[in-house]
């Protein structure tokens, strides 16, 4: 009886163990399956993270190339950016924006504003719109510029911008193309010439800039960027009177976010003294023009310039120096002129949105050339000046990147080739610069 009971108890225990072990074995199987699935998911996530990291690295590289290409309009070359601005108002696909400045100026008795003037210093309207794929239109109407003596409306830049032509071989921003009227890409001061970009009111004495019709290519290769333009070169914007075209270009190098360097070169090409009248390039507050006798039929200017910018958290210093050579085919005299010029500017941000700025610039031409500077055109439009320098000191307040108020006092002195001093052209001004 006891033996039979033991057998029954043994069988019952075996049955209970088998019943309990079955779900444990199933649990082990499910656990192994879940672990396997988790490993597969982890591998997939790791692969996805690696792909995203690679994509982010490529994106960062592209952004870096674009930033390098843009270094130069305030340490950033807005002139060579793909689309000049996205400020303003969107009218469908058309973007409308504007910039300007209202000011009060006062100069010495031989300056351009001896009677103290309230004036609209600048006023410009910009229009941009996509045309087709990566082709864009950009236009600029000049309503008021300090150097204009009237309030007429003038065409400034207007071009078609063919962006990312280098996509033909699978590269971004290596080659872009423009056709129309563009800034002459020589030096860098013209990139910050407008009132909203200029920390001071005046420019350097040399003030190299110009707008001309032609074609331009620009782009970036790593830490290098470039822009090259072939343009008419003459002062008659409606027609060119000489087959010899102007060529200008600039190569920039940005080793990091603190430093920027560039070298520029330009030739105006031979210009017809009677028909072209002047070059399209502006220098020392007037255009290059023939200084030879009426027998002179052609003249030209060649130039080279080096620019440098160093930035820190609260300011920057930038400087440039250059050499220009004027020559003509006057049979009666040797009119060749060697012209040297330079400028150094420092800007320091102060507490509460204030900033201070200073600039010293000078032009030296041993045999003399017309250098208008701050002078009145009637007094200094024709006489030859051998040396002209300017020291500008300014203080500004930035309400935002769209509204700045600034004031400036400048000392300007020079020497004419006949020994006469230029010392009545000092400047005081205050200006509110804006954009929308």
ZIVEN-V683951 format. One record per residue. N is the residue number from 1. PSI is psi in radians with two decimals (NA if undefined). Layout:
{{N & PSI} {N & PSI}}
This chain:
{{1 & -0.79} {2 & -0.69} {3 & -0.73} {4 & -0.67} {5 & -0.64} {6 & -0.72} {7 & -0.74} {8 & -0.78} {9 & -0.69} {10 & -0.79} {11 & -0.71} {12 & -0.76} {13 & -0.71} {14 & -0.71} {15 & -0.74} {16 & -0.74} {17 & -0.76} {18 & -0.68} {19 & -0.70} {20 & -0.59} {21 & -0.52} {22 & -0.89} {23 & -0.52} {24 & -0.73} {25 & -0.68} {26 & -0.68} {27 & -0.73} {28 & -0.72} {29 & -0.78} {30 & -0.70} {31 & -0.77} {32 & -0.69} {33 & -0.73} {34 & -0.73} {35 & -0.74} {36 & -0.74} {37 & -0.71} {38 & -0.71} {39 & -0.72} {40 & -0.72} {41 & -0.72} {42 & -0.72} {43 & -0.71} {44 & -0.74} {45 & -0.74} {46 & -0.74} {47 & -0.71} {48 & -0.76} {49 & -0.74} {50 & -0.72} {51 & -0.74} {52 & -0.70} {53 & -0.72} {54 & -0.72} {55 & -0.73} {56 & -0.67} {57 & -0.74} {58 & -0.71} {59 & -0.75} {60 & -0.68} {61 & -0.73} {62 & -0.75} {63 & -0.73} {64 & -0.70} {65 & -0.72} {66 & -0.73} {67 & -0.66} {68 & -0.73} {69 & -0.50} {70 & -0.11} {71 & 2.37} {72 & NA} {73 & 1.52} {74 & 0.81} {75 & -0.13} {76 & 2.20} {77 & 1.41} {78 & -0.52} {79 & -0.64} {80 & 0.14} {81 & 2.77} {82 & -0.97} {83 & 2.15} {84 & -0.68} {85 & 2.67} {86 & 0.21} {87 & 3.04} {88 & -2.67} {89 & 2.41} {90 & 2.10} {91 & 1.46} {92 & -2.16} {93 & -0.09} {94 & 2.28} {95 & 2.23} {96 & 2.24} {97 & 3.04} {98 & 2.85} {99 & 2.80} {100 & -3.09} {101 & 2.39} {102 & 2.43} {103 & 2.94} {104 & 2.20} {105 & 2.58} {106 & 2.29} {107 & 3.05} {108 & 3.11} {109 & -0.42} {110 & 0.27} {111 & -3.10} {112 & -0.16} {113 & 1.12} {114 & -0.30} {115 & 0.12} {116 & 2.02} {117 & 2.35} {118 & 2.34} {119 & 2.75} {120 & 1.83} {121 & -0.69} {122 & 2.59} {123 & 2.15} {124 & 2.54} {125 & 2.44} {126 & 2.39} {127 & 2.31} {128 & 2.59} {129 & 2.54} {130 & 2.49} {131 & -0.97} {132 & 2.19} {133 & -2.05} {134 & 0.51} {135 & 2.26} {136 & 2.66} {137 & 2.44} {138 & 2.27} {139 & 2.60} {140 & 2.17} {141 & 2.22} {142 & 1.86} {143 & -0.52} {144 & 2.31} {145 & 2.49} {146 & -0.68} {147 & -0.29} {148 & 2.44} {149 & 0.10} {150 & 3.14} {151 & 0.56} {152 & 2.81} {153 & 2.21} {154 & 2.55} {155 & 2.23} {156 & -1.98} {157 & 2.52} {158 & 2.06} {159 & 2.85} {160 & 2.32} {161 & 1.94} {162 & 1.73} {163 & 2.63} {164 & 0.80} {165 & -0.49} {166 & -0.13} {167 & -0.28} {168 & -0.49} {169 & 0.39} {170 & 0.45} {171 & 2.44} {172 & 2.36} {173 & 0.20} {174 & -0.56} {175 & 2.17} {176 & 2.74} {177 & 2.41} {178 & 2.59} {179 & 2.30} {180 & -2.33} {181 & 2.12} {182 & 2.81} {183 & 2.50} {184 & 2.07} {185 & 1.11} {186 & 2.26} {187 & -2.92} {188 & -0.16} {189 & -0.58} {190 & -0.36} {191 & -0.39} {192 & 0.53} {193 & -0.54} {194 & 2.67} {195 & -0.65} {196 & -0.39} {197 & -0.41} {198 & 2.13} {199 & -0.44} {200 & -3.08} {201 & -0.86} {202 & 3.01} {203 & -3.03} {204 & 2.92} {205 & -0.75} {206 & -0.82} {207 & 1.01} {208 & 2.09} {209 & 2.91} {210 & 2.83} {211 & 2.37} {212 & 2.78} {213 & 2.47} {214 & -2.64} {215 & 2.71} {216 & 2.47} {217 & 2.53} {218 & 2.81} {219 & -2.93} {220 & 2.52} {221 & 1.69} {222 & -2.16} {223 & 0.05} {224 & 2.57} {225 & 2.80} {226 & 2.77} {227 & 2.33} {228 & 2.35} {229 & 2.47} {230 & 2.08} {231 & 2.99} {232 & -0.82} {233 & -0.43} {234 & 2.88} {235 & -0.20} {236 & 1.87} {237 & -0.29} {238 & -0.39} {239 & 2.59} {240 & 2.45} {241 & 0.26} {242 & 2.44} {243 & -0.34} {244 & 1.93} {245 & 2.80} {246 & 2.46} {247 & 2.25} {248 & 2.61} {249 & 2.88} {250 & 2.38} {251 & 2.25} {252 & 2.64} {253 & 2.25} {254 & 1.59} {255 & -0.55} {256 & -3.03} {257 & -0.14} {258 & -0.44} {259 & 2.53} {260 & 2.36} {261 & 2.62} {262 & 2.72} {263 & 2.36} {264 & 2.63} {265 & 2.65} {266 & 2.52} {267 & 2.31} {268 & -0.29} {269 & 2.90} {270 & 2.30} {271 & 2.48} {272 & 2.03} {273 & -0.58} {274 & -0.75} {275 & -0.91} {276 & -0.68} {277 & -0.84} {278 & 3.04} {279 & 2.94} {280 & -0.14} {281 & 2.31} {282 & 2.38} {283 & 2.20} {284 & 0.68} {285 & 0.32} {286 & 2.91} {287 & 2.63} {288 & 2.36} {289 & 2.90} {290 & 2.38} {291 & 0.20} {292 & -3.07} {293 & 2.96} {294 & -0.32} {295 & -0.30} {296 & 2.26} {297 & -0.49} {298 & 2.63} {299 & 2.87} {300 & 2.84} {301 & 2.30} {302 & 2.53} {303 & 2.70} {304 & 2.56} {305 & 2.52} {306 & 2.35} {307 & 2.58} {308 & 2.45} {309 & 2.35} {310 & 2.23} {311 & 2.55} {312 & -3.13} {313 & -0.58} {314 & 0.26} {315 & -2.92} {316 & 2.84} {317 & 2.36} {318 & 2.57} {319 & 2.69} {320 & 2.73} {321 & 2.55} {322 & 2.99} {323 & 2.34} {324 & 2.54} {325 & 2.16} {326 & 2.47} {327 & 2.74} {328 & 3.13} {329 & 0.56} {330 & 2.06} {331 & -0.23} {332 & -0.26} {333 & 2.76} {334 & 1.79} {335 & 0.20} {336 & 2.38} {337 & 2.31} {338 & 2.15} {339 & 2.23} {340 & 2.45} {341 & 2.71} {342 & 2.87} {343 & 2.52} {344 & 2.29} {345 & 2.40} {346 & 2.40} {347 & 2.27} {348 & 2.13} {349 & 2.46} {350 & 2.96} {351 & 2.75} {352 & 0.64} {353 & 0.14} {354 & 2.78} {355 & 2.73} {356 & 2.56} {357 & 2.59} {358 & 2.53} {359 & 2.37} {360 & 2.31} {361 & 2.73} {362 & 2.59} {363 & 2.31} {364 & 2.18} {365 & 1.83} {366 & -0.71} {367 & -0.09} {368 & 2.44} {369 & 2.87} {370 & 2.08} {371 & 1.82} {372 & -0.80} {373 & -2.36} {374 & 0.00} {375 & 2.81} {376 & 2.39} {377 & -0.61} {378 & -0.48} {379 & -0.62} {380 & 0.27} {381 & -0.53} {382 & -0.71} {383 & 2.60} {384 & 2.29} {385 & 2.35} {386 & -0.38} {387 & 2.32} {388 & 2.20} {389 & 2.77} {390 & 2.30} {391 & 2.05} {392 & 2.30} {393 & 2.28} {394 & 2.76} {395 & 2.37} {396 & 2.86} {397 & 2.17} {398 & 1.86} {399 & -0.69} {400 & -3.06} {401 & -0.04} {402 & -0.14} {403 & 2.12} {404 & 2.40} {405 & 2.30} {406 & 2.70} {407 & 2.67} {408 & 2.51} {409 & 2.28} {410 & 2.38} {411 & 2.28} {412 & 2.23} {413 & 2.71} {414 & -3.06} {415 & 2.20} {416 & 2.84} {417 & -0.37} {418 & 0.11} {419 & -0.06} {420 & 2.37} {421 & 2.62} {422 & 1.83} {423 & 0.45} {424 & 0.71} {425 & 0.27} {426 & 2.67} {427 & 2.43} {428 & 2.38} {429 & 2.75} {430 & 2.53} {431 & 2.51} {432 & 2.00} {433 & 2.46} {434 & 2.88} {435 & 2.76} {436 & NA}}
